[in-house]
Amino acid sequence: MDVVNENFYQLLPEIEQAIAECDFIAIDGEFTGLHNGTMVSIFDTAAQYYQKLRSNCMDFLMVQFGLCAVKYNTEKKKFTYRAYNFYTFPKPMSRYAPDCRFLCQSSSMEFLSNHNFDFNKLFKHGIPFLTVPDEQVLQNELLNRYKQNCLQAQTPSKVSDCILIPDNHKADVETACEKVKELLESETMSEVIIAEKTNSFVRKLIYQEVYKRYSDTKVSLQSRIVEDIGNVMVAFKGRTKLLMAHERMEREQIELEKAVGFSAVLKKIIASNKPVVGHNMTLDVCHMIHQFCLPLPSSYSEFQAMVKTISYRFLDTKYISGTEPLKGFFGSTVLNDLKKSLAEQCQNYRDLEPEVPEVGYSEEISKLHDAGYDAYLTSTVFVNLCNLYAKVKGIKEHISTDSSYLKPYENKLFMIRYNEDPCLNLNGPEPQLQRNHVYHITFPPEWKTIDITNIFSPFTNVFIKYINDTSAWVALRDGSQAKAMNKILPKLQALHKNIVLLPWSVYYKDTYTSNAPTATKRKISNCLSSPPKDNVDSSIAEDSSDDGHTPEKVPRISRGRRVSKGGTISPILEGDESTELDADSSAVSNITDVDSKNNSVDTPSYAQTLKTRKDADTAEIKTIFPVASWD
């Protein structure tokens, strides 16, 4: 069910009841963009990964929030659900509300458009929201205005400093005063419009003249905005300024509650303390907190604590399906692919039933990348992953979201990693990660994969993760070779003047220690220049397109003279053009063959040049680590 500003408050009691009565909540989000600057890497620590998301992703907007509240009926042994698709847009509901600014990424907007996202519905009927600090500021301002109005109401009006009424406004002021006189003499009227379509100066003159002629205990004036008319002045009989101040505060309090909007749903989720399920949900959780609750903290440890104020247990279906013991059952962990695989492999596969048709989705009609539909899919996948897990482990009982069987997956949000546990673990400090076998290399744009592998040719197996046309991460598959690599590193750097080769720890120390993190605000300050073209094609995406907030999987075609390795790319990640090569294997010769077919220029590659060099530096490196032939 689509929820917009017009039906939000009508549905809010129903939504709150669904949250209160459910066993778990599934969430999903759609965004105006995914990254703005340095993208995350598969070699990042959890803290680095979080800092990059916080710095580069939070100026975008979550424009759809999907919520699926799921209940399990123990007697009928079936699951029912209520799914809601909220359009969220920060339009100011009063002149005091903040006027939000946010970023858009063209590829993400195109992606939403290609999946039938209704932008008119978003901008015209989107539900507003406020963070807790913004709400508190507006609440304090409201109380201060009320106190000031009460003080003015108890202070007699001063007429000594009168403004001389210009001739061109005398008729309007006199007409207003005559209408006030008629109001006071009438026995039936209690209020009357005394002026229409006036500016602030004319209104000030009318205030001055009315209170000069009539006691403010007999008549009170107030400005209003009337539909189809505009700003009008209304005179009230028998209503004191103090009463008017109180009524104004009540009206502004209602406006503030409307401005809080969708944030009321998040407050209900927090109050319910129900388990929250998502699929590749790290971005969803970050945006949910930053946009509707509190600005993300600068410290990763503070972020871990903050997330747990939303729910005591988060469960990520992408992490569950991508780790043991279920990893081997799935060729793809894309959300829709998971659902299909589970339906094919599970004999006891369960479909969830909507409590009423209005809050459900049809199995025959796919609405992928509609946040409400994806939240429903996530719920279905989670329930059947639990069933598959029970079958694998020989568990006879029903596995609920509170079950101790799910403890290994609790509060672990999926993140892509290389040969390590792929998660942000919210339960405690991250274990010490080994990165001494990882190197950052900067190289000329004409280089190809074989040129990089030749740098590491003493080591028989390396993994290359391209960042852009001139930089990449290189990891030694055998970490024990790192000591030998570090030993010859200065000689390699001296030999190859046109590259910069740094160990992982040195690169991050040089890059980030001088740039302390700054507080993230939802505003446009400085739009960073676009990353190099080969960095990422943001209109494309990888495996995480399953989550409704990344583009779809397409083959990668490298640009320039680099050899294409195929594969897929995520616009959140550094360029996902990666390959694992044996420096002595046929892979290198195959790359050379492919490259020679695709390039008409007969320029010697760097690898060929390298093999012809017989200087003393090369000979010295050979004696230090004579594993592979350099000739």
ROVO-774216 format. One record per residue (C-alpha): y, x, z; residue number from 1. Coordinates in nm, 4 decimals. Example, Ala and Ser with C-alpha at 12.3 -4.5 7.8 and 13.67 -1.06 7.14 Angstrom:
2
         v         u         w    n
   -0.4500    1.2300    0.7800    1
   -0.1060    1.3670    0.7140    2
//
This chain:
631
         v         u         w    n
    0.0000    0.0000    0.0000    1
    0.3408    0.1349   -0.0978    2
    0.5886    0.1332    0.1902    3
    0.9617    0.1542    0.1118    4
    1.2778    0.0884    0.3088    5
    1.2779   -0.2840    0.2306    6
    0.9353   -0.3536    0.3852    7
    0.9120   -0.0625    0.6287    8
    1.0400   -0.2404    0.9403    9
    0.8346   -0.5501    0.8617   10
    0.5186   -0.3366    0.8369   11
    0.6007   -0.0958    1.1221   12
    0.4267   -0.3006    1.3991   13
    0.1140   -0.3235    1.1805   14
    0.1249    0.0505    1.1078   15
    0.1704    0.1356    1.4761   16
   -0.1239   -0.0857    1.5674   17
   -0.3424    0.0776    1.3008   18
   -0.2579    0.4223    1.4414   19
   -0.3242    0.3121    1.7986   20
   -0.6650    0.1599    1.7185   21
   -0.8045    0.4151    1.4720   22
   -1.0537    0.6957    1.5384   23
   -0.8721    0.9472    1.3221   24
   -0.5761    0.9751    1.0859   25
   -0.5887    1.1374    0.7414   26
   -0.2646    1.2638    0.5889   27
   -0.1390    1.3975    0.2554   28
    0.1996    1.4814    0.1060   29
    0.3777    1.5199   -0.2270   30
    0.6685    1.7620   -0.2618   31
    0.9689    1.8412   -0.4821   32
    0.8573    2.2043   -0.4963   33
    0.6154    2.4569   -0.3550   34
    0.7771    2.7989   -0.3326   35
    1.1154    2.9625   -0.3644   36
    1.0816    3.3380   -0.3512   37
    0.8028    3.5624   -0.2302   38
    0.4678    3.3896   -0.2636   39
    0.1789    3.4194   -0.0243   40
   -0.0926    3.6756   -0.0882   41
   -0.4652    3.6742   -0.0204   42
   -0.4087    3.9860    0.1909   43
   -0.1490    3.8259    0.4229   44
   -0.2133    3.7962    0.7921   45
   -0.1737    3.4491    0.9415   46
    0.1723    3.5386    1.0751   47
    0.2858    3.6732    0.7376   48
    0.1449    3.3686    0.5598   49
    0.3334    3.1384    0.7978   50
    0.6593    3.3315    0.7648   51
    0.6436    3.3087    0.3856   52
    0.5826    2.9337    0.3971   53
    0.8639    2.8883    0.6463   54
    1.1107    3.1001    0.4474   55
    1.0233    2.9879    0.0942   56
    0.8863    2.6336    0.1124   57
    1.0796    2.4318    0.3694   58
    1.3937    2.3730    0.1593   59
    1.1841    2.1436   -0.0594   60
    1.1311    1.7810    0.0304   61
    0.8203    1.5806    0.1126   62
    0.8900    1.2708   -0.0958   63
    0.5605    1.0900   -0.0297   64
    0.3606    1.0779    0.2889   65
    0.0110    0.9325    0.2747   66
   -0.1494    0.7980    0.5910   67
   -0.4995    0.6579    0.6223   68
   -0.6029    0.5211    0.9625   69
   -0.9854    0.5074    0.9876   70
   -1.1979    0.3142    1.2378   71
   -1.5713    0.3338    1.2999   72
   -1.7543    0.0153    1.3971   73
   -2.0451    0.1266    1.6163   74
   -2.2221   -0.2103    1.5924   75
   -2.2054   -0.2450    1.2143   76
   -2.2164    0.1343    1.1668   77
   -1.9494    0.1335    0.9022   78
   -1.6025    0.2756    0.8500   79
   -1.2934    0.0690    0.7724   80
   -0.9465    0.1950    0.6894   81
   -0.5834    0.1088    0.6354   82
   -0.3982    0.3303    0.3855   83
   -0.0208    0.3477    0.3468   84
    0.1863    0.5371    0.0925   85
    0.5378    0.6040    0.2264   86
    0.8266    0.6986   -0.0012   87
    1.0561    0.9186    0.2116   88
    1.4103    1.0079    0.1097   89
    1.6949    1.1280    0.3358   90
    1.9720    0.8953    0.2285   91
    2.2373    0.8609    0.5030   92
    2.2205    0.5146    0.6561   93
    2.5660    0.5455    0.8130   94
    2.8779    0.7579    0.7737   95
    2.7656    0.9622    1.0736   96
    2.4169    1.0484    0.9449   97
    2.3646    1.3943    0.7881   98
    2.3934    1.4171    0.4104   99
    2.0840    1.6221    0.3330  100
    2.0527    1.8781    0.0534  101
    1.7202    2.0012   -0.0792  102
    1.5631    2.2053   -0.3576  103
    1.3596    2.0894   -0.6558  104
    1.1189    2.2931   -0.8657  105
    1.0968    2.1882   -1.2297  106
    0.7202    2.2333   -1.2560  107
    0.6594    2.0223   -0.9457  108
    0.8879    1.7462   -1.0683  109
    0.7096    1.7488   -1.4041  110
    0.3765    1.7376   -1.2209  111
    0.4844    1.4304   -1.0231  112
    0.6139    1.2629   -1.3378  113
    0.2853    1.3297   -1.5190  114
    0.1053    1.1515   -1.2357  115
    0.3258    0.8410   -1.2586  116
    0.5463    0.9138   -0.9602  117
    0.8175    0.6451   -0.9321  118
    1.1427    0.8379   -0.8873  119
    1.3521    0.5206   -0.9035  120
    1.1588    0.3787   -0.6124  121
    1.2107    0.7037   -0.4217  122
    1.5863    0.7342   -0.4688  123
    1.6710    0.3653   -0.4425  124
    1.4193    0.2440   -0.1848  125
    1.3031    0.5581   -0.0033  126
    1.2708    0.5453    0.3759  127
    1.5250    0.7618    0.5588  128
    1.4303    0.9935    0.8442  129
    1.5818    1.2184    1.1102  130
    1.4531    1.5161    1.3023  131
    1.4625    1.4957    1.6819  132
    1.7646    1.7313    1.7095  133
    1.9589    1.5339    1.4461  134
    1.8768    1.2074    1.6205  135
    1.9917    1.3505    1.9531  136
    2.3209    1.4692    1.8045  137
    2.3898    1.1246    1.6560  138
    2.2932    0.9552    1.9833  139
    2.5347    1.1747    2.1787  140
    2.8128    1.1092    1.9278  141
    2.7494    0.7349    1.9549  142
    2.7785    0.7448    2.3343  143
    3.0963    0.9530    2.3155  144
    3.2545    0.7030    2.0750  145
    3.1568    0.4178    2.3043  146
    3.3161    0.5868    2.6056  147
    3.6321    0.6554    2.4048  148
    3.6499    0.2944    2.2839  149
    3.6021    0.1637    2.6373  150
    3.8804    0.3920    2.7594  151
    4.1118    0.2689    2.4848  152
    4.0210   -0.0926    2.5657  153
    4.1333   -0.0453    2.9251  154
    4.4605    0.1188    2.8191  155
    4.7474   -0.1153    2.7227  156
    4.8559   -0.0887    2.3616  157
    5.1693    0.1188    2.3042  158
    5.4324   -0.0172    2.0716  159
    5.7018    0.2423    2.1337  160
    5.5985    0.4730    1.8488  161
    5.6158    0.2147    1.5746  162
    5.5805    0.2989    1.2089  163
    5.8479    0.1507    0.9864  164
    5.6797   -0.0956    0.7511  165
    5.7559   -0.0143    0.3854  166
    5.8911   -0.2992    0.1752  167
    5.5880   -0.3049   -0.0541  168
    5.3538   -0.3715    0.2429  169
    5.5670   -0.6236    0.4365  170
    5.4119   -0.9233    0.2614  171
    5.0542   -0.8152    0.3424  172
    5.1385   -0.7495    0.7068  173
    5.3255   -1.0772    0.7428  174
    5.0388   -1.2726    0.5866  175
    4.7936   -1.1147    0.8327  176
    5.0155   -1.2040    1.1277  177
    5.0440   -1.5652    1.0088  178
    4.6643   -1.5949    0.9899  179
    4.6346   -1.4587    1.3446  180
    4.8856   -1.7206    1.4610  181
    4.6828   -1.9973    1.2950  182
    4.3672   -1.8644    1.4636  183
    4.5247   -1.8729    1.8103  184
    4.6596   -2.2255    1.7569  185
    4.3291   -2.3583    1.6214  186
    4.0790   -2.5214    1.8570  187
    3.7806   -2.4781    1.6244  188
    3.8127   -2.1305    1.4735  189
    3.6930   -1.8231    1.6651  190
    3.7462   -1.5613    1.3923  191
    3.9198   -1.5278    1.0588  192
    3.9593   -1.2668    0.7839  193
    4.3239   -1.1682    0.7842  194
    4.3272   -0.9021    0.5106  195
    4.1049   -0.7979    0.2216  196
    4.0690   -0.4763    0.0181  197
    4.3181   -0.2850    0.2273  198
    4.3545    0.0865    0.2715  199
    4.3653    0.2661    0.6048  200
    4.7466    0.2813    0.6138  201
    4.7876   -0.0950    0.5681  202
    4.5234   -0.1590    0.8329  203
    4.7146    0.0634    1.0745  204
    5.0317   -0.1356    1.0070  205
    4.8499   -0.4650    1.0674  206
    4.7013   -0.3350    1.3946  207
    5.0492   -0.2275    1.5050  208
    5.2242   -0.5514    1.4192  209
    4.9556   -0.7921    1.5501  210
    4.9324   -0.6198    1.8892  211
    5.3108   -0.6032    1.8993  212
    5.3425   -0.9803    1.8566  213
    5.0323   -1.0982    2.0437  214
    4.8598   -0.9762    2.3571  215
    4.5399   -0.7812    2.3004  216
    4.3787   -1.0019    2.5654  217
    4.4197   -1.2984    2.3307  218
    4.3187   -1.1466    1.9992  219
    4.1095   -0.8509    1.8843  220
    4.0965   -0.6917    1.5417  221
    3.8090   -0.5205    1.3704  222
    3.7403   -0.3666    1.0293  223
    3.4259   -0.4722    0.8441  224
    3.2611   -0.4096    0.5087  225
    3.1708   -0.7394    0.3424  226
    2.9431   -0.7497    0.0382  227
    3.1255   -0.8283   -0.2888  228
    3.4630   -0.7955   -0.1112  229
    3.4728   -0.4512    0.0447  230
    3.6692   -0.3485    0.3532  231
    3.8287   -0.6430    0.5353  232
    4.0080   -0.6986    0.8652  233
    3.8805   -0.9699    1.0958  234
    4.0682   -1.1230    1.3892  235
    3.8725   -1.2623    1.6869  236
    4.0018   -1.5064    1.9464  237
    3.9027   -1.4667    2.3103  238
    3.7116   -1.1421    2.2688  239
    3.8350   -0.8460    2.4642  240
    3.8491   -0.4923    2.3339  241
    3.5870   -0.3968    2.5908  242
    3.3457   -0.6574    2.4567  243
    3.4220   -0.5435    2.1016  244
    3.3460   -0.1822    2.1960  245
    3.0111   -0.2880    2.3405  246
    2.9231   -0.4906    2.0310  247
    3.0175   -0.1977    1.8085  248
    2.7906    0.0320    2.0055  249
    2.5017   -0.2133    1.9636  250
    2.5587   -0.2266    1.5878  251
    2.5712    0.1520    1.5622  252
    2.2566    0.1793    1.7737  253
    2.0749   -0.0423    1.5220  254
    2.2086    0.1762    1.2394  255
    2.0796    0.4851    1.4204  256
    1.7337    0.3319    1.4570  257
    1.7327    0.2599    1.0848  258
    1.8386    0.6178    1.0158  259
    1.5428    0.7435    1.2247  260
    1.3257    0.5494    0.9807  261
    0.9951    0.7161    0.8975  262
    1.0249    0.9584    1.1882  263
    0.9223    0.6620    1.4067  264
    0.5764    0.6819    1.2444  265
    0.5425    1.0469    1.3373  266
    0.6451    0.9642    1.6942  267
    0.3651    0.7081    1.7037  268
    0.1144    0.9640    1.5713  269
    0.2228    1.2071    1.8432  270
    0.1993    0.9390    2.1128  271
   -0.1481    0.8316    1.9964  272
   -0.2854    1.1895    2.0152  273
   -0.5467    1.1047    1.7529  274
   -0.7302    1.3712    1.5487  275
   -0.5539    1.4463    1.2196  276
   -0.7569    1.5219    0.9061  277
   -0.6235    1.6721    0.5833  278
   -0.7300    1.8674    0.2774  279
   -0.5714    2.2094    0.2307  280
   -0.3254    2.0746    0.4816  281
   -0.1169    2.3768    0.5845  282
    0.1843    2.2760    0.3734  283
    0.1435    1.9113    0.4763  284
    0.1526    2.0024    0.8452  285
    0.4500    2.2386    0.8052  286
    0.6558    1.9828    0.6144  287
    0.5541    1.6987    0.8458  288
    0.6878    1.8890    1.1463  289
    0.9939    2.0409    0.9800  290
    1.1100    1.7243    0.8065  291
    1.0337    1.4523    1.0601  292
    1.0159    1.6276    1.3945  293
    1.1591    1.9751    1.4658  294
    1.2688    2.2781    1.2628  295
    0.9828    2.5243    1.2303  296
    1.0107    2.8080    1.4841  297
    1.0529    3.1676    1.3746  298
    0.7500    3.2841    1.5722  299
    0.3957    3.2140    1.4538  300
    0.2762    3.1794    1.8144  301
    0.5456    2.9153    1.8753  302
    0.4321    2.7370    1.5601  303
    0.0737    2.7296    1.6922  304
    0.1957    2.5652    2.0115  305
    0.4236    2.3222    1.8259  306
    0.1460    2.1964    1.5983  307
   -0.0633    2.1038    1.8999  308
    0.2132    1.8727    2.0217  309
    0.1407    1.6579    1.7147  310
   -0.2351    1.6356    1.7775  311
   -0.4903    1.8157    1.9895  312
   -0.7283    1.8458    1.6915  313
   -0.6637    1.9148    1.3230  314
   -0.9545    1.9225    1.0780  315
   -0.9171    2.0588    0.7250  316
   -1.1820    1.9379    0.4791  317
   -1.1123    2.2263    0.2407  318
   -1.1938    2.4737    0.5164  319
   -1.5020    2.2785    0.6273  320
   -1.6408    2.2562    0.2736  321
   -1.5596    2.6184    0.1932  322
   -1.7369    2.7791    0.4894  323
   -2.0898    2.7883    0.6182  324
   -2.3153    2.5989    0.6378  325
   -2.1743    2.3674    0.3657  326
   -2.0230    2.6264    0.1330  327
   -2.3291    2.6514   -0.0913  328
   -2.3322    2.2795   -0.1706  329
   -2.0107    2.2774   -0.3720  330
   -1.9076    2.4550   -0.6888  331
   -1.5484    2.3399   -0.6371  332
   -1.3551    2.2360   -0.3288  333
   -1.0946    2.0373   -0.5240  334
   -1.0598    1.7057   -0.3404  335
   -1.1831    1.4756   -0.6179  336
   -1.4628    1.7203   -0.7099  337
   -1.5759    1.7216   -0.3485  338
   -1.5982    1.3430   -0.3461  339
   -1.8075    1.3431   -0.6648  340
   -2.0380    1.6192   -0.5369  341
   -2.0913    1.4397   -0.2070  342
   -2.1668    1.1129   -0.3864  343
   -2.4293    1.2916   -0.5978  344
   -2.5907    1.4974   -0.3222  345
   -2.5804    1.2729   -0.0153  346
   -2.8465    1.0035    0.0076  347
   -2.6547    0.8409    0.2929  348
   -2.3164    0.8623    0.1163  349
   -2.0689    0.6162    0.2655  350
   -1.7759    0.4395    0.1070  351
   -1.4968    0.3304    0.3358  352
   -1.4002   -0.0357    0.3308  353
   -1.0382   -0.1539    0.3582  354
   -0.9728   -0.3884    0.6498  355
   -0.7779   -0.6117    0.4116  356
   -0.7403   -0.5695    0.0339  357
   -0.3640   -0.5066    0.0594  358
   -0.4142   -0.1759    0.2439  359
   -0.7022   -0.0460    0.0314  360
   -0.7644    0.1276   -0.2995  361
   -1.0019    0.0285   -0.5770  362
   -1.2915    0.2650   -0.6507  363
   -1.2564    0.1851   -1.0216  364
   -0.8916    0.2898   -1.0441  365
   -0.8100    0.6532   -0.9709  366
   -0.4601    0.7230   -0.8381  367
   -0.4890    1.0966   -0.7820  368
   -0.1778    1.2639   -0.6434  369
   -0.0547    0.9399   -0.4961  370
   -0.0243    1.0517   -0.1333  371
   -0.1770    0.7346    0.0105  372
   -0.4719    0.7515   -0.2285  373
   -0.5297    1.1199   -0.1574  374
   -0.5235    1.0460    0.2166  375
   -0.7913    0.7819    0.1560  376
   -0.9977    1.0303   -0.0520  377
   -0.9627    1.2860    0.2275  378
   -1.0965    1.0300    0.4765  379
   -1.3960    0.9555    0.2534  380
   -1.4686    1.3250    0.2004  381
   -1.4429    1.3987    0.5730  382
   -1.6818    1.1207    0.6739  383
   -1.9431    1.2357    0.4208  384
   -1.8975    1.6045    0.5054  385
   -1.9852    1.5094    0.8622  386
   -2.2958    1.3274    0.7363  387
   -2.3980    1.6283    0.5247  388
   -2.3375    1.8630    0.8174  389
   -2.5573    1.6445    1.0383  390
   -2.8328    1.6518    0.7769  391
   -2.8150    2.0314    0.7391  392
   -2.8179    2.0854    1.1154  393
   -3.0791    1.8177    1.1847  394
   -2.8432    1.6102    1.3988  395
   -2.9513    1.2490    1.4406  396
   -2.6438    1.1070    1.6111  397
   -2.3176    0.9984    1.4508  398
   -2.0649    1.2853    1.4332  399
   -1.7230    1.1589    1.5367  400
   -1.3937    1.3471    1.5153  401
   -1.4225    1.4165    1.8894  402
   -1.7708    1.5634    1.8533  403
   -1.8389    1.9128    1.9866  404
   -2.0262    1.9815    1.6617  405
   -1.6877    2.0115    1.4884  406
   -1.5567    2.2661    1.7381  407
   -1.6016    2.5593    1.4922  408
   -1.3630    2.3847    1.2492  409
   -1.1068    2.2643    1.5038  410
   -0.7430    2.3569    1.4380  411
   -0.8252    2.5837    1.1448  412
   -0.5969    2.5179    0.8485  413
   -0.7115    2.6523    0.5143  414
   -0.5465    2.9599    0.3618  415
   -0.6772    3.1735    0.0764  416
   -0.8071    3.5115    0.1835  417
   -1.0096    3.7968    0.0423  418
   -1.3474    3.8449    0.2153  419
   -1.2226    3.7036    0.5485  420
   -1.2244    3.3756    0.7395  421
   -0.9926    3.1634    0.5172  422
   -0.7846    2.9896    0.7815  423
   -0.4765    2.9782    0.9970  424
   -0.6383    2.9559    1.3393  425
   -0.4137    2.7530    1.5688  426
   -0.6345    2.8086    1.8723  427
   -0.5290    3.1614    1.9546  428
   -0.4263    3.5060    1.8344  429
   -0.5679    3.6238    1.5053  430
   -0.8313    3.8975    1.5278  431
   -0.7262    4.2413    1.4112  432
   -0.7603    4.2486    1.0338  433
   -0.8547    4.5577    0.8418  434
   -0.6049    4.6369    0.5678  435
   -0.6402    5.0136    0.5432  436
   -0.8343    4.9666    0.2185  437
   -0.5544    4.7656    0.0497  438
   -0.2751    4.9226   -0.1573  439
    0.0392    4.7962   -0.3266  440
    0.1063    4.9505   -0.6657  441
    0.4197    4.9302   -0.8807  442
    0.3671    5.0377   -1.2416  443
    0.5338    5.0283   -1.5866  444
    0.5296    4.6888   -1.7628  445
    0.3258    4.8252   -2.0559  446
    0.0319    4.9120   -1.8309  447
   -0.2986    4.7311   -1.8640  448
   -0.5826    4.6739   -1.6196  449
   -0.7628    4.9883   -1.7305  450
   -0.4594    5.1999   -1.6411  451
   -0.4737    5.0778   -1.2833  452
   -0.8489    5.1228   -1.2572  453
   -0.8136    5.4807   -1.3771  454
   -0.5805    5.5542   -1.0874  455
   -0.8623    5.4427   -0.8581  456
   -1.1406    5.5857   -1.0748  457
   -1.2858    5.8008   -0.7946  458
   -1.3801    5.4730   -0.6279  459
   -1.6533    5.2801   -0.7950  460
   -1.5393    4.9239   -0.7168  461
   -1.1877    4.7854   -0.6792  462
   -1.0332    4.4397   -0.6639  463
   -0.6986    4.3890   -0.8418  464
   -0.4643    4.1024   -0.7587  465
   -0.1647    4.0934   -0.9913  466
    0.1704    3.9934   -0.8429  467
    0.3709    4.0181   -1.1651  468
    0.4033    4.2380   -1.4757  469
    0.4869    4.5476   -1.2740  470
    0.3093    4.5159   -0.9380  471
   -0.0301    4.4311   -0.7939  472
   -0.2493    4.4564   -0.4882  473
   -0.5555    4.6771   -0.5176  474
   -0.8373    4.6639   -0.2635  475
   -1.1309    4.9014   -0.2311  476
   -1.4512    4.7012   -0.2056  477
   -1.5959    4.9742    0.0123  478
   -1.3550    5.0028    0.3034  479
   -1.5143    5.3266    0.4194  480
   -1.3565    5.4997    0.1179  481
   -1.0038    5.4337    0.2500  482
   -0.9889    5.7646    0.4387  483
   -1.0665    5.9619    0.1244  484
   -0.8173    5.7539   -0.0748  485
   -0.5421    5.8181    0.1782  486
   -0.6193    6.1878    0.1596  487
   -0.5574    6.2083   -0.2156  488
   -0.2735    5.9514   -0.2145  489
    0.0119    6.2083   -0.2089  490
   -0.1496    6.3983   -0.4981  491
   -0.1893    6.0784   -0.6996  492
    0.1741    5.9891   -0.6398  493
    0.2843    6.3387   -0.7446  494
    0.0654    6.3246   -1.0545  495
    0.1858    5.9824   -1.1679  496
    0.5647    5.9870   -1.1509  497
    0.6008    5.6398   -1.3024  498
    0.4176    5.4512   -1.0265  499
    0.4716    5.3777   -0.6579  500
    0.1489    5.3540   -0.4596  501
    0.1726    5.2467   -0.0959  502
   -0.0854    5.1525    0.1675  503
   -0.0613    4.7913    0.2813  504
    0.0825    4.8791    0.6236  505
    0.3494    5.1076    0.4781  506
    0.4524    4.8503    0.2169  507
    0.5043    4.5735    0.4728  508
    0.6802    4.8066    0.7127  509
    0.9256    4.9185    0.4440  510
    0.9725    4.5703    0.2997  511
    1.0101    4.3493    0.6034  512
    1.1234    4.5461    0.9069  513
    1.4802    4.5582    0.7769  514
    1.4817    4.1856    0.7020  515
    1.4561    3.9923    1.0274  516
    1.3599    3.6264    0.9766  517
    1.6446    3.3795    0.9914  518
    1.6459    3.0199    1.1011  519
    1.5402    2.7834    0.8257  520
    1.7721    2.4946    0.7518  521
    1.7285    2.2151    0.5039  522
    2.0156    2.3089    0.2795  523
    2.0842    2.4922   -0.0393  524
    2.2426    2.8230    0.0426  525
    2.1473    3.0832   -0.2117  526
    1.9017    2.9955   -0.4842  527
    1.6939    3.3041   -0.5387  528
    1.6436    3.4194   -0.8911  529
    1.3250    3.3106   -1.0577  530
    1.0247    3.5381   -1.0134  531
    0.9107    3.7428   -1.3108  532
    0.7494    3.5253   -1.5737  533
    0.4047    3.6663   -1.5187  534
    0.4311    3.6026   -1.1478  535
    0.3119    3.2456   -1.1723  536
    0.3337    2.9675   -1.4167  537
    0.4480    2.7043   -1.1714  538
    0.3419    2.4202   -1.3944  539
   -0.0133    2.5312   -1.3489  540
   -0.2290    2.5476   -1.0448  541
   -0.5522    2.6439   -0.8982  542
   -0.8093    2.5102   -0.6689  543
   -0.5513    2.3743   -0.4293  544
   -0.4395    2.1156   -0.6835  545
   -0.6882    1.9021   -0.5023  546
   -0.4340    1.8402   -0.2349  547
   -0.1826    1.6434   -0.4299  548
    0.0861    1.9051   -0.4060  549
   -0.0123    2.1711   -0.6536  550
   -0.0500    2.1534   -1.0299  551
   -0.3810    2.1356   -1.2046  552
   -0.6290    2.4084   -1.2882  553
   -0.5846    2.5686   -1.6294  554
   -0.6991    2.8975   -1.7773  555
   -0.4676    3.1899   -1.7251  556
   -0.3520    3.3787   -2.0306  557
   -0.1793    3.7029   -1.9456  558
    0.1429    3.7971   -2.1133  559
    0.2426    4.1190   -2.2806  560
   -0.0254    4.3812   -2.3354  561
   -0.2267    4.3170   -2.0228  562
   -0.5868    4.2131   -2.0658  563
   -0.6456    3.8507   -1.9780  564
   -0.9042    3.8011   -1.7079  565
   -0.9023    3.4232   -1.7199  566
   -0.9220    3.2431   -1.3864  567
   -0.6747    3.0069   -1.2277  568
   -0.3383    3.0268   -1.0618  569
   -0.1669    2.8622   -0.7679  570
    0.2110    2.8468   -0.7728  571
    0.2051    2.9093   -0.3981  572
    0.0125    3.2276   -0.4443  573
    0.1065    3.5551   -0.5948  574
   -0.0073    3.5664   -0.9556  575
   -0.3727    3.4869   -0.9336  576
   -0.4662    3.7144   -1.2181  577
   -0.7238    3.9162   -1.0319  578
   -1.0327    4.1038   -1.1229  579
   -1.3021    4.3021   -0.9557  580
   -1.3953    4.6110   -1.1523  581
   -1.6361    4.8986   -1.1329  582
   -1.4443    5.1980   -1.2584  583
   -1.7607    5.3449   -1.4117  584
   -1.9045    5.0229   -1.5459  585
   -1.8954    4.8716   -1.8908  586
   -1.6179    4.6413   -1.7729  587
   -1.3662    4.9148   -1.8386  588
   -1.4903    4.9823   -2.1891  589
   -1.5031    4.6100   -2.2607  590
   -1.1433    4.5751   -2.1542  591
   -1.0486    4.8579   -2.3848  592
   -1.2353    4.6887   -2.6715  593
   -1.0632    4.3579   -2.6120  594
   -0.7271    4.5229   -2.5897  595
   -0.7749    4.7164   -2.9127  596
   -0.8548    4.3936   -3.0954  597
   -0.5517    4.2148   -2.9587  598
   -0.2939    4.4869   -3.0158  599
   -0.1846    4.6025   -3.3552  600
    0.0203    4.8983   -3.2270  601
   -0.1789    5.2207   -3.2213  602
   -0.0082    5.3574   -2.9129  603
   -0.2383    5.5621   -2.6868  604
   -0.3025    5.3828   -2.3602  605
   -0.2224    5.5501   -2.0362  606
   -0.5964    5.5838   -1.9738  607
   -0.6376    5.7831   -2.2936  608
   -0.3405    5.9995   -2.2024  609
   -0.4827    6.0540   -1.8562  610
   -0.8135    6.1829   -1.9953  611
   -0.6352    6.4474   -2.2012  612
   -0.4458    6.5941   -1.9090  613
   -0.5934    6.9190   -1.7815  614
   -0.3220    7.0386   -1.5481  615
   -0.3713    7.1925   -1.2085  616
   -0.2934    6.8710   -1.0181  617
   -0.5801    6.6901   -1.1869  618
   -0.8163    6.9726   -1.1157  619
   -0.7127    6.9730   -0.7509  620
   -0.7789    6.5993   -0.7143  621
   -1.1232    6.6461   -0.8671  622
   -1.2098    6.9030   -0.6043  623
   -1.0880    6.6753   -0.3236  624
   -1.2972    6.3734   -0.4245  625
   -1.5355    6.4491   -0.7141  626
   -1.7032    6.1081   -0.7407  627
   -1.6254    5.9972   -1.0950  628
   -1.5581    6.1921   -1.4102  629
   -1.1944    6.2542   -1.4929  630
   -1.2680    6.4087   -1.8313  631
//
